[in-house]
Amino acid sequence: MSYDLVIRNGLVVDGTGGEPFPSDVAVAGGRIVAIGTVQQSGADEVDASGCLVTPGFVDVHTHYDGQAIWSRHLAPSSSHGVTTVVMGNCGVGFAPCRPADHALLVNAMEGVEDIPELVMTRGLAWDWETFPEYLAALERRPRDIDVAAFVPHSPLRVYAMGERGANRAPATATDIARMQALAAEAMEAGALGFATSRTAVHYRGDGGRLPSFEAAEAELTGIAGAVGSGGIVQVVTNVARCDGPEARRAEIGVLGRISRSHGVPVTFSLTQRNANPAAFADILAIVDEENGRGAALRPQFAPRCIGLHIGLDLSANPFSACPSYRAIEHLPLDERVQVMRRPEVRAAIVAEPPTERVAQLVGVSRQLDRTFPVGDPPDYEPPRSHSVTALAAARGVDALELAYDLLLEDDGRSMLYVTLANYGNYDLAHLAPMFNRPDAVLGLGDGGAHYGIVCDATQTTFVLTHWARDRPSGAIPVSDAVRALSAVPAELVGLHDRGVLAVGRRADLNVIDHGRLRLDPPEVVHDLPAAGRRIHQRAHGYRCTAVAGTVIVRDDEYTGALPGTLVRGCR
């Protein structure tokens, strides 16, 4: 037999959670055709000696809805072993959408996902109106990895209800029937499911609420009815912010009833609130109760903090609302740094309280007891003694003064890391059991969003380094880590042709030098439309990443191959 690709002498971690085993892997026609000793040669051969051979990773929580239109590379995900991404999460996206509503959906994405309006205005072609037409637009464009999509609630609501939907008017029975029909049309075209947001922290760019916010349970249940067998509902909930067990039980109860009403799985974002770490276990207990009643709730967790990067070249820093800083923030970074190094400017900025209503990001960036230097290599489970507040106390200086000085390092390109959630006890210990919890799913990477504050799409590499190799205590086996990154998320969204290395499966795979795998510190790059800014983070140790048997990354660099396609759901 003639092979397109043969990977030799690797340690196969097949995604099932089973013990790794030495083997060759042969690929032909985009599929795995042999696992074992392969005698024949391949058109392309990769020596995997000393390396892991894994399935390509599946990221079910991304926001590449725009980047998949304007870019051929879904970076950073595709440089961190990810071969399939799912978009449309949190109920925001760009279809269905009439031309008159373009600005509204851009404004929603700008507010919820921190994507600059100019980037979207320049980057979106809008050669679609309906959701099936949006999928067709995705299918026409070449890219490195596969994409799939949920149909998002806010665009759906506005398309069905017009201005009433945008203004969050209660949906009538006729409105719900119209949304259900549109969702069914999306599912028939290949959507993987339906996504919505119920959280109070999601706002549009203009400060208004999302069209889907506080939608009635009848509306959500009605739309879920269109998802049917093989689909899934994705929800961003307010449950972590609920005060008291009864409020949490009520919120999870809504999700349980949606799931039971149509026999559809519901996956929801679950984080630990720093102010109430014990609530995390309470929520899981409520999930167990709902699933015991016949629901199929799938809590989705992040493997590290829900964290924000702050800096002088990013969306926020502790001084963003100080008048003396505002007076110079328009300067190019190098000039701004020179001015900020003047003692009188430093003294003025540090002494000034914010003189206007502080935006949420700015307020968060002043939580210096929850803020840490990033480090090289970056430390995503830092001890409390490394917080800016603790370091300042140890040095006998003011915490804001230390934050100021730290941000001026590396000519103003230094970043600090705010542990916004998932870090109530200043460690990640509560996350270890989630890797083997049967209903839990690893996610929340948010690739393609929060360009100026977040780079969590690199968490695949973090899982393999921190959790499966370096963590001093509570580390997990590499077989469990790979399963959490591949088979579990693929199963969640019904992509049963990937996520496991087996004969007949799609040949999405990685060859990883696990011993030398590492993350670089985050950096700012300007590669979005209109020279827009985003945070990027490089990895080292990816010997090879292949999509349908075509190598897209070799020795940590893109090859230029673009084999990615649109993945349509089982309908």
PAPADO-564369 format. One record per residue (C-alpha): y, x, z negated. Coordinates in steps of 0.02 Angstrom, whole numbers. Each point is the difference from the previous one (the first is absolute). Layout:
N
<rec <Y X Z>>,
...
! end
This chain:
571
<rec <0 0 0>>,
<rec <177 58 37>>,
<rec <119 -6 -148>>,
<rec <189 -11 2>>,
<rec <19 77 -174>>,
<rec <-119 88 -117>>,
<rec <48 44 -178>>,
<rec <-119 132 -69>>,
<rec <-51 65 -170>>,
<rec <107 -118 -104>>,
<rec <-33 -88 -164>>,
<rec <-2 -184 47>>,
<rec <83 -119 -124>>,
<rec <-43 -159 93>>,
<rec <111 -127 -89>>,
<rec <-140 -98 -83>>,
<rec <20 88 -167>>,
<rec <-167 89 21>>,
<rec <-29 184 -32>>,
<rec <75 118 131>>,
<rec <-127 83 114>>,
<rec <5 143 127>>,
<rec <-7 -60 179>>,
<rec <68 8 176>>,
<rec <86 -151 76>>,
<rec <0 -38 187>>,
<rec <117 -118 91>>,
<rec <-7 -79 172>>,
<rec <101 -142 74>>,
<rec <107 -16 -155>>,
<rec <-151 -35 -113>>,
<rec <-107 102 -117>>,
<rec <-167 25 89>>,
<rec <-89 126 -111>>,
<rec <4 61 -180>>,
<rec <-118 142 -41>>,
<rec <-43 160 90>>,
<rec <79 -9 173>>,
<rec <-75 121 127>>,
<rec <104 -43 152>>,
<rec <178 61 22>>,
<rec <156 -106 11>>,
<rec <151 7 113>>,
<rec <98 34 -159>>,
<rec <-78 84 -151>>,
<rec <67 19 -176>>,
<rec <-74 120 -126>>,
<rec <7 -92 -166>>,
<rec <-79 138 -104>>,
<rec <63 -14 -179>>,
<rec <86 -165 40>>,
<rec <-22 -185 -38>>,
<rec <-33 -119 143>>,
<rec <66 -173 -44>>,
<rec <39 -164 86>>,
<rec <179 -22 56>>,
<rec <101 -80 -138>>,
<rec <58 -181 10>>,
<rec <170 -43 -76>>,
<rec <17 -188 -24>>,
<rec <178 -2 -70>>,
<rec <127 72 122>>,
<rec <162 -52 83>>,
<rec <-13 88 167>>,
<rec <53 -163 86>>,
<rec <151 88 74>>,
<rec <-62 179 10>>,
<rec <-152 -56 99>>,
<rec <122 -63 132>>,
<rec <114 151 12>>,
<rec <-113 146 -44>>,
<rec <-162 73 68>>,
<rec <-43 80 -166>>,
<rec <-20 -106 -156>>,
<rec <53 142 -112>>,
<rec <-30 43 -136>>,
<rec <-160 -105 -5>>,
<rec <-83 75 154>>,
<rec <23 177 -67>>,
<rec <-89 -46 -163>>,
<rec <-167 -58 68>>,
<rec <46 -182 31>>,
<rec <-69 -70 163>>,
<rec <36 -187 -23>>,
<rec <151 -86 -78>>,
<rec <36 -183 -36>>,
<rec <180 -62 16>>,
<rec <93 -161 -39>>,
<rec <-23 17 -188>>,
<rec <115 -82 -129>>,
<rec <40 -142 120>>,
<rec <131 98 99>>,
<rec <-10 49 182>>,
<rec <69 -35 172>>,
<rec <-103 -143 71>>,
<rec <4 -141 36>>,
<rec <187 9 30>>,
<rec <125 -83 116>>,
<rec <141 112 65>>,
<rec <126 -91 -110>>,
<rec <-95 55 -156>>,
<rec <-19 187 39>>,
<rec <139 47 -120>>,
<rec <-74 -103 -141>>,
<rec <-171 85 11>>,
<rec <81 171 14>>,
<rec <102 -40 -155>>,
<rec <-156 -53 -94>>,
<rec <-92 160 46>>,
<rec <153 105 -43>>,
<rec <8 -73 -175>>,
<rec <-184 -9 -44>>,
<rec <-60 159 84>>,
<rec <154 114 0>>,
<rec <2 22 190>>,
<rec <179 27 63>>,
<rec <66 -139 111>>,
<rec <56 126 133>>,
<rec <-175 72 13>>,
<rec <-73 -171 36>>,
<rec <142 -51 116>>,
<rec <-28 156 106>>,
<rec <-189 3 -13>>,
<rec <-58 -179 25>>,
<rec <-23 -55 180>>,
<rec <-23 -185 -44>>,
<rec <-109 -27 154>>,
<rec <-87 -141 -92>>,
<rec <36 -165 -86>>,
<rec <-165 -71 -59>>,
<rec <-124 91 -109>>,
<rec <-128 14 142>>,
<rec <137 78 107>>,
<rec <38 124 -140>>,
<rec <-184 52 -5>>,
<rec <5 21 189>>,
<rec <154 112 -19>>,
<rec <-93 106 -126>>,
<rec <-149 11 117>>,
<rec <106 63 144>>,
<rec <69 149 -94>>,
<rec <-97 163 -17>>,
<rec <-18 74 -174>>,
<rec <-110 117 -99>>,
<rec <-92 -120 -116>>,
<rec <-56 -182 -2>>,
<rec <111 -142 -63>>,
<rec <-39 -175 -60>>,
<rec <114 -133 -71>>,
<rec <20 -146 -117>>,
<rec <112 -145 52>>,
<rec <149 10 -121>>,
<rec <64 -153 -93>>,
<rec <189 22 14>>,
<rec <5 9 191>>,
<rec <-127 -140 9>>,
<rec <106 -112 -111>>,
<rec <162 33 94>>,
<rec <-86 -29 168>>,
<rec <-73 -165 -60>>,
<rec <148 -67 -99>>,
<rec <153 86 74>>,
<rec <152 14 -113>>,
<rec <-83 -107 -133>>,
<rec <-140 127 -11>>,
<rec <121 145 -13>>,
<rec <93 -89 -139>>,
<rec <-162 -31 -98>>,
<rec <3 -188 15>>,
<rec <-161 -83 -63>>,
<rec <-125 -18 141>>,
<rec <-48 -177 49>>,
<rec <-177 -49 50>>,
<rec <56 14 182>>,
<rec <71 175 -32>>,
<rec <-163 55 -81>>,
<rec <-102 -68 144>>,
<rec <112 95 121>>,
<rec <-22 164 -98>>,
<rec <-186 -30 -9>>,
<rec <-9 -21 188>>,
<rec <100 159 29>>,
<rec <-112 96 -121>>,
<rec <-155 -67 88>>,
<rec <74 59 165>>,
<rec <28 173 -76>>,
<rec <-178 6 -66>>,
<rec <-71 -49 169>>,
<rec <102 141 78>>,
<rec <-70 128 -123>>,
<rec <98 -2 -163>>,
<rec <-106 57 -147>>,
<rec <78 -128 -116>>,
<rec <161 -64 -77>>,
<rec <120 94 -116>>,
<rec <135 -61 -118>>,
<rec <112 57 -143>>,
<rec <24 -89 -167>>,
<rec <88 140 -91>>,
<rec <175 -12 -69>>,
<rec <41 181 45>>,
<rec <-1 -30 188>>,
<rec <173 -32 74>>,
<rec <74 4 174>>,
<rec <122 136 45>>,
<rec <146 -119 -31>>,
<rec <-63 -40 -175>>,
<rec <-71 -170 42>>,
<rec <-176 -57 -37>>,
<rec <-141 9 127>>,
<rec <-38 -163 90>>,
<rec <-173 -2 -79>>,
<rec <58 25 -180>>,
<rec <-58 -137 -117>>,
<rec <-89 -94 139>>,
<rec <-101 -143 -74>>,
<rec <-185 21 -32>>,
<rec <-35 -141 125>>,
<rec <86 102 135>>,
<rec <-101 156 -38>>,
<rec <-163 -97 -11>>,
<rec <38 -89 163>>,
<rec <31 161 95>>,
<rec <-153 80 -79>>,
<rec <-101 -141 77>>,
<rec <34 75 170>>,
<rec <-72 168 -51>>,
<rec <-177 -66 -12>>,
<rec <-161 98 2>>,
<rec <20 187 23>>,
<rec <185 6 -43>>,
<rec <94 47 -157>>,
<rec <161 -43 -93>>,
<rec <109 142 -65>>,
<rec <126 -34 -139>>,
<rec <130 101 -92>>,
<rec <7 -89 -167>>,
<rec <116 -4 -149>>,
<rec <-147 14 -120>>,
<rec <39 173 -71>>,
<rec <173 -62 -48>>,
<rec <-60 -163 -80>>,
<rec <39 -14 -185>>,
<rec <-153 -46 -99>>,
<rec <-181 -39 41>>,
<rec <32 -183 44>>,
<rec <127 46 134>>,
<rec <-121 128 70>>,
<rec <-140 -127 -3>>,
<rec <107 -124 94>>,
<rec <45 125 137>>,
<rec <-179 59 25>>,
<rec <-55 -182 -6>>,
<rec <103 -37 156>>,
<rec <-91 139 92>>,
<rec <-168 -62 -62>>,
<rec <33 -177 63>>,
<rec <56 65 169>>,
<rec <-161 99 14>>,
<rec <-114 -142 -56>>,
<rec <86 -132 106>>,
<rec <-56 80 163>>,
<rec <-128 130 -54>>,
<rec <116 141 51>>,
<rec <21 169 -88>>,
<rec <171 32 -77>>,
<rec <56 179 -29>>,
<rec <151 30 -110>>,
<rec <100 151 -58>>,
<rec <-42 52 -178>>,
<rec <101 130 -93>>,
<rec <22 45 -182>>,
<rec <173 -43 -64>>,
<rec <69 147 -98>>,
<rec <78 -116 -128>>,
<rec <-166 -87 -36>>,
<rec <-150 110 43>>,
<rec <-125 -114 -89>>,
<rec <34 -141 123>>,
<rec <-98 94 135>>,
<rec <-166 -32 -87>>,
<rec <51 -178 -41>>,
<rec <31 -37 185>>,
<rec <-169 70 47>>,
<rec <-83 -112 -130>>,
<rec <86 -152 76>>,
<rec <-59 55 173>>,
<rec <-177 7 -67>>,
<rec <18 -179 -63>>,
<rec <65 -63 167>>,
<rec <-136 89 97>>,
<rec <-126 -73 -121>>,
<rec <60 -172 56>>,
<rec <-35 39 182>>,
<rec <160 86 58>>,
<rec <-3 163 98>>,
<rec <149 95 -72>>,
<rec <14 183 49>>,
<rec <127 97 -105>>,
<rec <80 140 101>>,
<rec <49 157 -96>>,
<rec <92 162 35>>,
<rec <-84 163 -52>>,
<rec <159 72 -77>>,
<rec <169 -57 -66>>,
<rec <104 -125 92>>,
<rec <131 133 16>>,
<rec <167 32 84>>,
<rec <69 163 65>>,
<rec <185 20 -36>>,
<rec <118 133 63>>,
<rec <165 43 82>>,
<rec <-72 -29 173>>,
<rec <-95 -159 -45>>,
<rec <40 -184 -30>>,
<rec <48 23 -182>>,
<rec <36 124 -138>>,
<rec <65 -20 -179>>,
<rec <180 26 57>>,
<rec <4 -114 152>>,
<rec <116 -126 -86>>,
<rec <116 127 -83>>,
<rec <175 -2 78>>,
<rec <16 189 13>>,
<rec <-167 10 90>>,
<rec <41 -148 112>>,
<rec <156 94 54>>,
<rec <-104 141 74>>,
<rec <-163 -85 50>>,
<rec <59 -13 181>>,
<rec <0 189 16>>,
<rec <-144 88 86>>,
<rec <-128 56 -128>>,
<rec <44 185 7>>,
<rec <186 -35 -26>>,
<rec <-36 -126 -137>>,
<rec <-106 126 -94>>,
<rec <140 130 7>>,
<rec <122 -125 -74>>,
<rec <-125 -57 -133>>,
<rec <-24 180 -58>>,
<rec <181 9 -56>>,
<rec <5 -11 -192>>,
<rec <140 -128 -3>>,
<rec <-91 -114 123>>,
<rec <-163 16 -97>>,
<rec <88 -44 -163>>,
<rec <87 -151 78>>,
<rec <-156 -74 82>>,
<rec <-114 24 -151>>,
<rec <129 -77 -118>>,
<rec <33 -155 105>>,
<rec <-97 -159 -32>>,
<rec <-31 -108 153>>,
<rec <156 -106 23>>,
<rec <-76 -141 102>>,
<rec <-154 -108 -6>>,
<rec <-141 127 16>>,
<rec <-123 -34 139>>,
<rec <-181 -10 -55>>,
<rec <-46 170 75>>,
<rec <146 87 -84>>,
<rec <-44 -77 -167>>,
<rec <-180 56 15>>,
<rec <55 176 46>>,
<rec <85 17 -170>>,
<rec <-162 -29 -97>>,
<rec <-13 186 -37>>,
<rec <-137 -20 -129>>,
<rec <-107 -61 146>>,
<rec <63 129 124>>,
<rec <-82 167 40>>,
<rec <27 152 111>>,
<rec <-119 -14 148>>,
<rec <-64 178 -2>>,
<rec <-97 103 127>>,
<rec <-136 -55 12>>,
<rec <67 -171 -47>>,
<rec <-61 -67 -166>>,
<rec <-32 -188 2>>,
<rec <-72 -9 -177>>,
<rec <130 101 -97>>,
<rec <-4 4 -191>>,
<rec <141 -85 -94>>,
<rec <61 171 -56>>,
<rec <48 36 181>>,
<rec <119 -148 16>>,
<rec <183 40 31>>,
<rec <42 -71 -172>>,
<rec <-131 108 -87>>,
<rec <46 157 97>>,
<rec <184 -26 -40>>,
<rec <-38 -21 -185>>,
<rec <-103 160 1>>,
<rec <144 94 82>>,
<rec <133 -78 -111>>,
<rec <96 -79 145>>,
<rec <46 -175 54>>,
<rec <-133 -86 107>>,
<rec <126 -55 133>>,
<rec <66 179 12>>,
<rec <-176 65 26>>,
<rec <-36 -133 132>>,
<rec <160 52 89>>,
<rec <-51 183 1>>,
<rec <-178 -37 55>>,
<rec <63 -102 149>>,
<rec <107 147 57>>,
<rec <-151 114 13>>,
<rec <-64 48 173>>,
<rec <177 -24 66>>,
<rec <0 -183 -50>>,
<rec <-168 -41 79>>,
<rec <-91 -6 -166>>,
<rec <-75 -167 -52>>,
<rec <-43 -82 -165>>,
<rec <-140 -125 -23>>,
<rec <27 -163 -97>>,
<rec <-161 -75 -69>>,
<rec <52 -181 22>>,
<rec <-169 -81 -42>>,
<rec <-183 44 -28>>,
<rec <55 127 -130>>,
<rec <22 -98 -161>>,
<rec <-95 128 -104>>,
<rec <60 151 100>>,
<rec <-171 21 82>>,
<rec <-111 -81 132>>,
<rec <-153 -27 -110>>,
<rec <4 -189 23>>,
<rec <-31 23 187>>,
<rec <-165 97 -13>>,
<rec <-110 -156 -26>>,
<rec <81 -84 151>>,
<rec <-89 116 121>>,
<rec <-166 -79 -44>>,
<rec <54 -177 -43>>,
<rec <-92 -110 127>>,
<rec <149 -110 44>>,
<rec <135 134 -1>>,
<rec <74 77 158>>,
<rec <102 159 18>>,
<rec <165 -32 88>>,
<rec <189 -16 -18>>,
<rec <39 156 103>>,
<rec <146 -88 88>>,
<rec <-3 114 152>>,
<rec <144 -38 118>>,
<rec <113 -65 -139>>,
<rec <116 60 -138>>,
<rec <46 147 111>>,
<rec <134 64 -119>>,
<rec <-93 -13 -166>>,
<rec <-190 -3 22>>,
<rec <-138 100 85>>,
<rec <-155 -82 -74>>,
<rec <-92 -7 166>>,
<rec <-56 176 -45>>,
<rec <-102 -67 -146>>,
<rec <-162 24 99>>,
<rec <20 188 -20>>,
<rec <52 -25 -182>>,
<rec <-161 -95 -37>>,
<rec <-107 139 73>>,
<rec <95 139 -89>>,
<rec <55 -72 -168>>,
<rec <-135 -130 -34>>,
<rec <-149 81 86>>,
<rec <33 184 -37>>,
<rec <143 53 -115>>,
<rec <21 -129 -138>>,
<rec <-44 87 -166>>,
<rec <-85 -155 -72>>,
<rec <-55 -165 74>>,
<rec <-26 66 175>>,
<rec <-108 -101 118>>,
<rec <-140 56 117>>,
<rec <57 36 177>>,
<rec <-124 -131 63>>,
<rec <92 -134 -100>>,
<rec <168 61 61>>,
<rec <-52 -6 182>>,
<rec <-77 -173 -20>>,
<rec <162 -63 -76>>,
<rec <98 70 147>>,
<rec <-113 -63 138>>,
<rec <-141 -126 -23>>,
<rec <82 -109 -133>>,
<rec <165 -33 91>>,
<rec <-90 -20 167>>,
<rec <-113 -133 -77>>,
<rec <148 -88 -81>>,
<rec <82 -39 167>>,
<rec <-160 -29 99>>,
<rec <-1 161 101>>,
<rec <-188 25 -9>>,
<rec <-10 124 144>>,
<rec <85 139 -101>>,
<rec <14 71 -175>>,
<rec <-178 69 -6>>,
<rec <-81 143 95>>,
<rec <-156 -76 78>>,
<rec <-78 -6 171>>,
<rec <83 -135 103>>,
<rec <161 0 -99>>,
<rec <168 44 75>>,
<rec <26 188 1>>,
<rec <153 6 -111>>,
<rec <-26 152 -111>>,
<rec <74 148 -91>>,
<rec <-54 179 -26>>,
<rec <84 57 -161>>,
<rec <4 172 -80>>,
<rec <-4 -74 -174>>,
<rec <19 166 -90>>,
<rec <167 39 81>>,
<rec <65 -177 22>>,
<rec <176 -16 -69>>,
<rec <163 -96 11>>,
<rec <167 81 36>>,
<rec <153 -62 -95>>,
<rec <87 -144 89>>,
<rec <139 43 122>>,
<rec <129 -95 101>>,
<rec <-21 -11 188>>,
<rec <108 -90 129>>,
<rec <-122 -65 130>>,
<rec <32 -188 -5>>,
<rec <103 -92 131>>,
<rec <185 43 -10>>,
<rec <-53 162 -88>>,
<rec <-46 -104 -151>>,
<rec <-60 87 -158>>,
<rec <-168 -14 -83>>,
<rec <-100 95 -130>>,
<rec <-148 95 70>>,
<rec <-137 97 -87>>,
<rec <-118 120 85>>,
<rec <-181 29 -44>>,
<rec <-106 156 22>>,
<rec <-188 -7 17>>,
<rec <-33 -129 135>>,
<rec <-109 101 118>>,
<rec <-20 -150 114>>,
<rec <40 -186 10>>,
<rec <-76 -103 140>>,
<rec <35 -177 57>>,
<rec <-141 -77 104>>,
<rec <-67 176 23>>,
<rec <164 73 66>>,
<rec <76 136 -108>>,
<rec <180 -41 -47>>,
<rec <23 133 -136>>,
<rec <-71 175 5>>,
<rec <38 125 -138>>,
<rec <140 -111 -70>>,
<rec <91 -17 166>>,
<rec <7 -144 123>>,
<rec <-94 33 162>>,
<rec <105 -122 101>>,
<rec <-147 -118 31>>,
<rec <43 -186 -17>>,
<rec <-164 -98 -9>>,
<rec <62 -130 -124>>,
<rec <-4 -184 45>>,
<rec <29 -173 -70>>,
<rec <-142 -66 -107>>,
<rec <-18 -188 11>>,
<rec <-85 -100 -136>>,
<rec <-168 -85 12>>,
<rec <74 -161 68>>,
! end
